[in-house]
Every structure is written in structure tokens, then in C-alpha cells.
Amino acid sequence: MQQFFTHSPEQTEQVAAEFARCLRPGDVVAFTGGMGMGKTCFVRGLASVLCPQSGVSSPTFSLVNEYGGDTPLYHFDMYRVTSLDDLYSTGFFDYLGTDAILVIEWSENIVDALPDNTIWVRFERLGDCERKIIIEGDERF
């Protein structure tokens, strides 16, 4: 387990950029934390390393944003997913087991569908801009 404290969106992006250097093709990264906690900001930091030419935005209305790079990065938002049928309609299962890196906001809504080796990134609000970020996974973390 790794734990970080950030005091700005830029610091959150820096933590994510360092974290990105540890990721491997096929990794599934699940985010937990409420609205406005910095999850999309964290994805911007990941993308700055994995696919620097990509513009990151929240996939709230599209459910998944696909970013390029040597290892593709797929950014899911499961906020509106409330059933297994909803999850199937996102095409999520087609992405599992590929060489892509999957990052999933609102993973709480699909916890039973996530693989055993999922890497968890938990966001806790400490103040207006302060966050505690906890990363749990295999020996890399």
C-alpha cells in the first residue's frame, strides 16, 4: 500500500504521473471516492505519461474515453451503471484481458465484475483542495 497527500490538482497529477510509470499492459485500476475528489485529474496525470497527446475529459456521458499511446488507456465512468445489463452495454468486458490499461471511475458500482488483480486507488477529501490518495495492489504498490 502507498499513501500520498496532495494539496492541489497539479500535485494530484504529479502523483498519478509517477504511478503511471509502474503500470503494465493489462492492468485494471479502480478508483473510489465521491464527486469532485480528483479522479479525472488523476487520469490526466496518467495520460501525461502513457499518452501525452491525449486530451483527458470525464467520460460521464460517453461511459468510456479511449486514449492512444503505445499501451492504450481506456477511461471508464460507471456512475450511471446500476446493473449487470448496464455494464454489458458499455462493452466493458470486451476490454478486459487486453494489453490496454483500464481506469475506472465509480468502480463501486461494478465491484463484482472487476478482476482479482485490480489495483485500487482510493480518494479521501481532507479539505477544499487537500486529498489523501491510497494505492493498493500487488508488490508494485
Disulfide bonds with the S-S distance in Angstrom:
none
